[in-house]
Amino acid sequence: MRGAGGINAGENVSRQEVAEALDRVEKRFQESVSERFSAQLLAIGALRAMIGDTDALLERVLDRLEMLADSPDGDEALAKTARSG
C-alpha cells in the first residue's frame, strides 16, 4: 500500500523525506492561515465602513431632530415626522 509521497507502508523513510513532507504540510497550513486572515481583514474593513456610515446617518438624524425640537413649531413638526416615518 502506497502512502503520502509514494512511500510504501513498512518502507524505511529518511529524515530528509520526513523533513520535506513536514515542510509541505507547514507550507499548506501557512497559506491557509494567510488566506483566512486576509478574508477576516476584508470583513473587518467592511464592518468599519458600515459602522462609520451608520454613525454619520445617526448624527444627521439627531441633528435634524434637535433642529425640529428647537424650532418654534418643534413639537408639531416632530409629531408630523413621527407620523410620516
C-alpha positions as a LaTeX table, in Angstrom:
\begin{tabular}{lrrr}
\hline
Residue & $x$ (\AA) & $y$ (\AA) & $z$ (\AA) \\
\hline
Met1 & 0.00 & 0.00 & 0.00 \\
Arg2 & 1.41 & 3.37 & $-1.02$ \\
Gly3 & 1.16 & 6.29 & 1.41 \\
Ala4 & 1.73 & 10.00 & 1.04 \\
Gly5 & 4.73 & 10.88 & $-1.10$ \\
Gly6 & 4.79 & 7.49 & $-2.83$ \\
Ile7 & 6.27 & 5.60 & 0.11 \\
Asn8 & 5.24 & 2.01 & 0.73 \\
Ala9 & 3.92 & 1.00 & 4.12 \\
Gly10 & 6.70 & $-0.56$ & 6.12 \\
Glu11 & 9.39 & 1.08 & 3.99 \\
Asn12 & 12.13 & 2.99 & 5.78 \\
Val13 & 11.85 & 6.73 & 5.44 \\
Ser14 & 14.84 & 9.02 & 5.58 \\
Arg15 & 15.00 & 12.11 & 7.74 \\
Gln16 & 15.18 & 14.16 & 4.55 \\
Glu17 & 11.88 & 12.69 & 3.30 \\
Val18 & 10.20 & 13.36 & 6.64 \\
Ala19 & 11.54 & 16.93 & 6.68 \\
Glu20 & 10.31 & 17.53 & 3.13 \\
Ala21 & 6.87 & 16.15 & 3.96 \\
Leu22 & 6.66 & 18.34 & 7.06 \\
Asp23 & 7.75 & 21.37 & 5.04 \\
Arg24 & 4.94 & 20.72 & 2.52 \\
Val25 & 2.36 & 20.38 & 5.29 \\
Glu26 & 3.62 & 23.52 & 7.03 \\
Lys27 & 3.54 & 25.50 & 3.78 \\
Arg28 & $-0.09$ & 24.47 & 3.09 \\
Phe29 & $-1.05$ & 25.33 & 6.67 \\
Gln30 & 0.59 & 28.76 & 6.47 \\
Glu31 & $-1.12$ & 29.50 & 3.14 \\
Ser32 & $-4.48$ & 28.50 & 4.61 \\
Val33 & $-3.99$ & 30.68 & 7.68 \\
Ser34 & $-2.89$ & 33.59 & 5.50 \\
Glu35 & $-5.99$ & 33.25 & 3.30 \\
Arg36 & $-8.26$ & 33.20 & 6.36 \\
Phe37 & $-6.57$ & 36.28 & 7.85 \\
Ser38 & $-6.94$ & 38.11 & 4.55 \\
Ala39 & $-10.65$ & 37.29 & 4.41 \\
Gln40 & $-11.10$ & 38.43 & 8.02 \\
Leu41 & $-9.28$ & 41.70 & 7.32 \\
Leu42 & $-11.62$ & 42.39 & 4.40 \\
Ala43 & $-14.65$ & 41.65 & 6.58 \\
Ile44 & $-13.35$ & 43.92 & 9.35 \\
Gly45 & $-12.79$ & 46.72 & 6.84 \\
Ala46 & $-16.34$ & 46.35 & 5.53 \\
Leu47 & $-17.74$ & 46.37 & 9.07 \\
Arg48 & $-15.79$ & 49.52 & 9.94 \\
Ala49 & $-17.14$ & 51.25 & 6.83 \\
Met50 & $-20.71$ & 50.23 & 7.71 \\
Ile51 & $-20.29$ & 51.45 & 11.28 \\
Gly52 & $-18.93$ & 54.76 & 10.02 \\
Asp53 & $-21.88$ & 55.16 & 7.64 \\
Thr54 & $-24.32$ & 54.28 & 10.41 \\
Asp55 & $-22.70$ & 56.78 & 12.78 \\
Ala56 & $-22.89$ & 59.52 & 10.14 \\
Leu57 & $-26.54$ & 58.77 & 9.42 \\
Leu58 & $-27.41$ & 58.69 & 13.11 \\
Glu59 & $-25.67$ & 62.01 & 13.64 \\
Arg60 & $-27.66$ & 63.57 & 10.79 \\
Val61 & $-30.93$ & 62.23 & 12.22 \\
Leu62 & $-30.13$ & 63.51 & 15.71 \\
Asp63 & $-29.12$ & 66.92 & 14.34 \\
Arg64 & $-32.38$ & 67.11 & 12.42 \\
Leu65 & $-34.39$ & 66.15 & 15.50 \\
Glu66 & $-32.61$ & 68.83 & 17.54 \\
Met67 & $-33.37$ & 71.42 & 14.84 \\
Leu68 & $-37.01$ & 70.41 & 14.81 \\
Ala69 & $-37.23$ & 70.49 & 18.60 \\
Asp70 & $-35.62$ & 73.95 & 18.74 \\
Ser71 & $-37.89$ & 75.45 & 16.08 \\
Pro72 & $-40.96$ & 77.48 & 17.19 \\
Asp73 & $-43.32$ & 74.78 & 15.99 \\
Gly74 & $-40.94$ & 71.97 & 17.03 \\
Asp75 & $-43.40$ & 69.77 & 18.88 \\
Glu76 & $-45.82$ & 69.82 & 15.96 \\
Ala77 & $-43.03$ & 69.19 & 13.43 \\
Leu78 & $-41.71$ & 66.27 & 15.49 \\
Ala79 & $-45.20$ & 64.79 & 15.69 \\
Lys80 & $-45.58$ & 65.08 & 11.88 \\
Thr81 & $-42.17$ & 63.49 & 11.37 \\
Ala82 & $-43.07$ & 60.62 & 13.68 \\
Arg83 & $-46.40$ & 60.03 & 11.90 \\
Ser84 & $-44.86$ & 60.13 & 8.40 \\
Gly85 & $-41.90$ & 57.85 & 9.23 \\
\hline
\end{tabular}
